[in-house]
Amino acid sequence: MIRKYSYSPMINTGAVVKSIPSESAPLPYFTLDNGVFTYKMSPDARIYGLGEAVRGINKRGWIYESWCSDDPFHTEDKRSLYGAHNFLIVDGDDRFGVFIDYPTRLTFDVGYTDPDVLTITPEKLHLEVYIIEADTLRDIVREFRALIGKSYIPPVWGFGYGQSRWGYVNREDIAAVADKHEKAGIPIDMIYLDIDYMERFEDFTVNGERFPNFESFVKEMKQRNIHLIPIIDAAVKREEGYRVYDEGHEKGYFCKDENGEDFVVGVWPGMSCLPDFLSPEASRWFGMQYKALTDAGIDGFWNDMNEPALFYSEKALCGAFDQLREFEGKTLDALTYFSARDVFARLSNSNEDYSAFYHNAPEGRFCHKDVHNLYGYKMTESAMNALKELRTEPTLLFSRASYIGAHRSGGIWTGDNHSWWSHILQSLQQMTGLNMCGFLYSGSDIGGFNGSCTRDLLLRWLSFALFTPLMRNHCAIGNRSQEATAFGDTEAFRHIITLRYRLIPYLWGEFLRCVNEDDMYFRPLSFDYEDDRAAAGIDDQLMVGDRLMIAPIYKQNTSGRTVYIPEPMNLIRMSGGEITTERITKGRHYVDMPLGDVVFFSKGKLPLADPAMTVAELDFENLTEVGEEIKKNS
Ligand code: MIG
């Protein structure tokens, strides 16, 4: 059952697709005082949800802020990442889900200030609250997902393996990735183009020197069943003569400052303007620009910098130089020096800048800071609405920033993580919250974006990520290469990535089922074994689809781990390309997992395809089976 409580919302975010009347009775569970919603949690209540966030599957014991942020350090002291996903489930003496439809900064204090109190604090009381009740945790999610609409389905090749790197600058770099994979016999379906493919970082352009005959290159790669996936940044370079800028400027499609002039910010292309995705005309106009690339045969995109990330604004930058001049010639004590040093650092993503520009939404003019969390969501929607017109086949699309609602138009990746062991676990834990909020096509940068990856980290990361719908190895410029072919011997990599392809019939089938049934593809164990107290405490294992369970390694130099088996299962082991199964009983077991082996568990038989180098070559018809059906009480 879903009930809606309305507190004078200012804008229709579009997150919810079902219209339900507002209740006039008071909000259950919470008290509302001074604009703060307060709920007393029972001592053992678990709190699930909040989508893309740091920390564990149970969010209790920290404070989170919905505020789409370009923050490349995903450490556990952070309150915000790129997404704003205002849905959580309380599982204690009471059991319910709550969604706050609110377009700007919202704070969830989940037992941080007072261990037994949950408070939800908006900046202003202009929002809608949905309370969802059902018999099981999984049903609460199903009801919520029915409220927010069906999740995005990528093309089936979007379940292939992808290689990306910021730093592939030309056609040769890209072709080399394909060649190395082919030579090593490692499957691959996608190679990503990062900002360097563009001309002067101008959206919807391709640098003709570094990518001569782009169209025929796209075609060549397609003949090898490899899709090139270019990045699109939110901001448009301010440059007269650049068609996209000229058009956007003339038609008034960019966000405006208080005087009605285009608001100008510094991002990768230098001084740039922000398309006003909240304006339906501007949104449609920007979306149609993807045509420049779909005409060249491109069938997938990733949308970046759409929090939006602002390095500096023109105005703030001038101010910073003025400030710095004041330090000149003075003796600088340490504190003065630090504040001089930070003059420029403070410019990025500043509240001043987010308060200094405006949108033209159907409901009227909004200051950006009051609708901040919708920007990336509306960019994804802009792209997908147009791509549906431009192409007949499904298009691959995922975004960095998001809000609930964006899950209908595309997937997300979890942004700039690090080559840290802890980020394997973080990724695993994020998947559950994301799935609750409808973001099924998601994944993290495998091997870690920032920092340098090692061979064992990549092997272990792949052994987990082969189960994530979006499976992409991505890395920042300047770091050590981390392709599956970059660490000498490629055999172990070949076996793991091949296993992914062999499992695609199961993974893809379950993905489609979860979209259709509004189910979660990744679930915490407690969602499947609600009465099992041991399962409730597990936060480093996941259910994947209906029949599979994973318990990956996420620590260096460990060769096994303890796994909690909630009911008798098959233990399936891939070792050196060979797949074997054995029975494992309910309970806690120490399981050997030497580097290069992949171990996972199933409740019954799993279909397995023959190995293939690309999804196009995968035979979905002639499948073998691993494991056996197991009676619950055996
Ligand atoms: O400021 O395009 O998260 O995946 O490689 C960095 C360069 C901009 C951030 C994305 C990352 C991408 C990078 N981008």
Boltz pocket constraint, residues with backbone or C-beta under 6 A from the ligand:
constraints:
  - pocket:
      binder: B
      contacts: [[A, 165], [A, 166], [A, 194], [A, 195], [A, 231], [A, 304], [A, 305], [A, 400], [A, 415], [A, 416], [A, 449], [A, 474], [A, 475], [A, 476]]
      max_distance: 6.0
